[in-house]
């Protein structure tokens, strides 16, 4: 069997989730020879600017795809929410392993819940989607952006720079952080997650038939369908990190449902659409059709024109 080189970002979370995925792959292929190649992306180098101001999606992917194209690596392990909804030619997301918790986690000093935060409290987030939903729920708090790894953000909160922060539950769980540090998990039906939040996407060259076939052993058809619906909605809406947009797909009684969210950054409006369809791409487009019909696409067009 050939040796496989895996491309991963250098962050602690990226390396941890890459190793966890490799372990799951080796359960099926115990003799598989795999090596991780660490790649520093533009998104990793820019730590003092809000990502939405410097390009958003693709910042954590471009250099890794370049290594894939140059055949320096055989596959890339991405957080699927960081991957643009339209892939470059010659690449495919060959595998979506079982999805981790897609919810957002609310952490606060003294374990004060979001609804009980005192007026004027400062909540840290690096996401326009989280910020807009926070302001829609609590227009009497201040949302400030925060970057850095999980440890850094938690320390900033504990030092009093923020009263609370919001992080992806998936990252906390993959890093082994105890539920004890989370004040509350926000209901994904009412606080809509990022597109494909909690899911990994394993990208490889679309002509690498051997690897694509091997990856099917750890592929989750259900999670792939859910994330495909969410990503189809994102693609049609021309959404990016510059736009507060979210999506939450799930199966209920065998039916696939998708809730889509679009908001302006200040949280002053909220467009929510929920539809069902058996085909994930069709479902994403149905939600997008309704968003266009009710005028939500205008928010995205206004934001994109101002960039």
N, C-alpha and C positions, 0 to 999 in steps of 0.2 A: 504493500500500500504506500502511496506517495506521501511525502511530508506536506502538511498544510500550514500556511502562515496566516495568522489572524491579525487583522488591523484593529486597534483599539485606541481610543483617546487615552491620555496619560492620567486623567483624574482618578482619584481613589475609587469613586463610584463606578466609573467606566471600566476600570480594571477588575473590580470586584464582580460586576455583572458579566464581564467577559469570561472570567474564570468559572463562574457558576454555570454559564452556558456550556463551556467546554466540558465541565464535569458531567453535565447531563448528556452530552453527545458521546462521551467516553463510556457511559453506561451501556450504550448500544454497540460501540466500537472500541473495546478496551485496549486494542493494540494501536489505535490511531496515534500518529506522531503529529502533535500540534505545538506550534510556537507562537507566542504573542509578540507582535511588533508594535511598540508604542509610537503613536503619532500625535504630535502637538498641532492642533488646529487653530485657525484664526480666532475662533470663539474662546479658546483656552488662553490665548495670548492677551486678549482684550479683557481686562478684569475691572477697569475703572469707569466703564461707560455702559449705559443701558443697551442691551443687545438690539432692541428695536431701533435704536438710533444708528446702528452700524451694519444693518443688513439682515438681521434676524435669521430665518431658516437658511440652512446651507453653511452657516459659519462653523458648524461642528462636523461637516461632511466633506467639503470640497477636497481637502488635502488627502483624506482617506480614500476617496474615489480616484484621485490621481494615482495613488499607490496601487489601487486595484487595476487601473488601466495599464500601468507600467508593469504589471505582473510581479510587483514586489510583495504583494499579499494575495491570498486566494479568496478570502472573505472578510467582510467588515461587520463588526457587531455594534449596531447603533441603538440608542434610545429612539424608537420609531417616531416620537413626537418631534425630534430634531431633523427628520428627513423631509426634504421638500416633497410635495404631493406629486410632482412630475419628476421622474427619475431621468438621468442622462441616458442617452442611447447606449445600448450594450450592457446595461446593468439590470439586475432584477432583485426584488426582495424575495428570496427563495424560501424563506422560513420565518414564521412568526411563532416563537415558542409560547408556552402557556403564559398568559398575561398576569403580571403582579397587580396588586391593588391599584385601581385607577383614580382613587379619591384624592382630594387635597386634604392635608393635615394642618390643623390650626394649633400653634404652640404659643403659649403666653406665660408671662411671669405670674406667679401665684395661681396658675391654673384658672384664670378668669375666662369664661366662655365668650365667644364673639358677641352674643346678644347682651352680655353683662359688662362689656368693656366700658369704662367711663368715657364720657364725651371728651374729645380732644386727644384720645389715645393715638399713638403712632404705630401703624402696622407696616411691616416690611415685606415686600415682594418684588421679584424681578419680572413679573408677568403682568401685561396690560389686561389680560382676561381676568386674572384674580383681582386686580385693582378695581376694575370696573364693577365686578360683582360685589366686592366689598362696599364700594360707595353706594351702590343701589340698595344694599341692606342697611348700611349705617352711614348716612351722609354727614354725621357729626364726628367722624374720626378722620385722621390724616393718614394717607397712604404714601409711603416713601419707598423708593426702590432700593434694593439690597442685592449685591452680587457676592460671589464666593462659594466655597464648598459648604456642605452641611454644617460641619464643625464651626466654621467662621461665622455663619449666620446665627447659629444658636448662641455663640459667645457674644455677638453684638447685642442680641436680645437680653441675655443675662446681665450684661454690663449696663443696661438701662438705655441704650441707644434706641431701642424699639421696645414697645410694650408687648408686642406680639409679632409673629412672622407666620407666613404660610409656605409650606413645602409640599412636594409630592410625597404621598404616603409610600409609593413604590421605592423611592430612593432610601428612605429611612429604613424600610423593611429589608431591602437588599444589603444594607450596611450593618444590619443587626442591631439597630437602635431600638431600645425597648419601647413598647406602647406607653410606658410610664411617662415619657417626656411629652407625649401628645395630649393636649387639652381635650380636643375633640376632632373626630373625622367628619368632614363636611359631606352631607348627603349628595351624591352625584346627580340625583334627580332635580335638585334645587340649586346646587352650586356646581355648574357644569364644568367637567374637567377639560384639559387641553385635548386636542385631537390625538388619539393613540397614546394617551398618557398611561404609563405603567407597562407598555408593551416594548419588546425588543424587535428589531428588524434585522435579519441576517441577509446582507447584500453580497452578491457575487456576480461574476461575469455571466451573462445569460447563455453563453455557449459552453459553460462548464457543467456538462450533463452529469458527470460522475458525482461531483459535489452536491449538485441540486438534488439528485436521487438520495444521497446519504442524509441530507438535511430533513427529508420528509419524515424520518424517524422521530424527530423532536418538534415537528410542526403541529400547531393546534389549528385545525380547520375553523373551529368556532371563533377563536380570537382573531384569526386572519379575516374572517367575514366581518366581524365587528369593526376592526380597524380599517378594512377596505371601505366600508360604508362611511366612516368618519372622514377618511382621506379623500373620498370622492366628493363629499360635501365641501371640504376645504378647497380642493382643486377648482371646482366650479365657482366658488365664491371669490376666487383669487385672493384667498386669505394668506396672512403671513404673521410674523411676530409683531408687525406694526399695527395689527388690527385685533381688538378684543373679540376673538372667535373661539368657540368651543363645540365639542360634540361628544355625545355619550350614547353608544350603541350597545344593546344587549338583547338576549333572547328571553322571551316570556312565553311560556306554554308552546314552545316550538316556533314562535313567530319572531322575526328579527325587527326590532324597533330602533329608531335613531331620533334623538333629541338634538337639535342644532341651536346654537346661541350666537347672536351677533349683538354687539353693544358699542356705543361710543365710549371713548376712554374715560369720560367723566361719570359714567354710570347713569346718565339722565334718561336713557331709553333702554328698553330690553326687548329684544325680539327672540321668542322661543317658538320653535316648530317641532312637532313630533309626528312621525309617520312610520308606517310599517310596509315592508315588501320583502319577498323571499330573496331577491337578488341584491347584493350589497351595493354595487355601483349604481343600479337603478334607484335604490333607496336614498343614497347620498344625493342624487340628482333631483329626486322628488322633493326632498327637504329644501334643496337650493332653489327649485322652481317656486316653492311657496314663499321663501325668503324674498325672492325678486318681486313676487306678486304683491307682498305687503310693504315693500319699500325698504327692506333692510339692506339690500345691496347698495343703496345710495350712501349709506354710512361708509362702506368699504371704498366706494369710488371717491368719496370726498377725501378720505384719509390718503388713499393712493395718489390722488392729484396733488396733495399738499407735500408729498415727500420729495 
